[in-house]
Amino acid sequence: MSVALVGAGPGDPELITVRGLARLQACEVLVHDRLAGKELLAEAPADALRIPREGLAQEEVNALLVAHGRRRRVVRLKGGDPFVFGRGGEEALALARAGIPFEVIPGVSSLSAVPAAAGIPVTHRGASAAVTAFAAHDVDALDTAALAAVPGTLVAFMGLAGLSRLAERLVVAGKPASTPVAVVSAGTTDGQRSVTAPLGAIGRVAAGLETPALVVVGEVVAVGEAIATAAEAAA
Ligand SMILES: C[S@@+](CC[C@H](N)C(=O)[O-])C[C@H]1O[C@@H](n2cnc3c(N)ncnc32)[C@H](O)[C@@H]1O
């Protein structure tokens, strides 16, 4: 039949798209990520086959989608947007090669939604006109000289575990230790927590936060603080 690669949004179940929810409510097989909340999983029909992705290799997920997609309406529910650090491209390639009809239903990515939920605009006139998103699970593999030199906002995915090392490498590469940084954990959910600190201190200040967490580096973090201060003063 067909496969829909659906973005579940960043955590708050209300942030899935209307089209994504419609596909979910009509699916026969649901293959889902850990980051897709339980409220959304409950939206699939009670008799839908539910397959958690955890513990499966990417090739096994691809094979599952191809096998079920031949005969059933399959939803592959992924956190955020399927094509932003979500391996959605690999699944789309496997489906395309196997001749299975599929569609990609974009999701609200944590890239901008999680900073927004913490009051931080990822771009702001006069403060940042560019956003560089990168995966930071392997800090030593990063080109921190390039990251330190690029203008605008840096957004690190999967960067919590190596945060101290990332901050240290950025400072050594020339990023000022005073650059404001925010770390937002479980953004958009009831469990959201965030901390801010200069780059030179963020590793220590963010200790104790839990994954998933997004790291935002740049002057936009100070803009977020200015918005919060102005709102408080006006209240
Ligand atoms: C494998 S990536 C998936 C990204 C997803 N496809 C997206 O568009 O948001 C997982 C990483 O995204 C970030 N992330 C996803 N949801 C988040 C949330 N609610 N709060 C903070 N960070 C989040 C974290 O850095 C996490 O380690």
The ligand as a Gaussian input file, in Angstrom:
#p B3LYP/6-31G(d) Opt

LIG

0 1
 C       18.078000      12.219000      16.489000
 S       17.810000      13.926000      16.730000
 C       16.196000      14.086000      16.045000
 C       15.857000      15.510000      15.672000
 C       14.459000      15.641000      15.114000
 N       14.338000      14.944000      13.854000
 C       14.026000      17.098000      14.959000
 O       13.758000      17.546000      13.829000
 O       13.888000      17.775000      15.967000
 C       17.500000      13.980000      18.445000
 C       18.042000      15.259000      19.068000
 O       17.167000      16.346000      18.781000
 C       17.133000      17.229000      19.876000
 N       15.766000      17.264000      20.420000
 C       14.703000      16.623000      19.912000
 N       13.593000      16.896000      20.631000
 C       13.969000      17.719000      21.628000
 C       13.299000      18.337000      22.709000
 N       11.984000      18.189000      22.897000
 N       14.014000      19.132000      23.553000
 C       15.325000      19.310000      23.364000
 N       16.026000      18.748000      22.367000
 C       15.360000      17.963000      21.503000
 C       18.124000      16.722000      20.908000
 O       19.378000      17.304000      20.657000
 C       18.125000      15.236000      20.579000
 O       19.306000      14.617000      21.039000

